[in-house]
Amino acid sequence: MQVVRRYKQPVLIFESVKEQIMSLPKEDRFDWKEIFELFHKPNVSNTFFKFGKINEKKIREILVNEHDFSDERVQKQLERLREITEKNKQKNLEKWF
């Protein structure tokens, strides 16, 4: 963390630890630029997710019965979720008119 705070830029950070990287066994060495590119420009596809109907009974069962969440809190959040779901349905309907 000290190195990152000190140098801030990836090129400078890795330049400062280049010696340590090169001293690693050959199979453990890595190309930091390749790793940086994976995070900086990830290969992302445009995938659409469609979620089915929310199973409130199962949510309550898991959170309240298995993980000791307060039933009141879970109920309150489920109500909020219902409201959001309903608003989204209305928005989808508005697109058609």
Residue pairs with C-beta under 8 A, 6 or more apart in sequence:
3 13
3 16
3 17
4 13
6 16
7 13
7 15
7 16
10 32
10 36
14 21
14 32
21 29
21 30
21 32
22 29
54 78
54 81
54 82
54 85
56 78
59 74
59 78
60 71
60 74
60 75
60 78
63 69
63 74
64 70
64 71
64 74
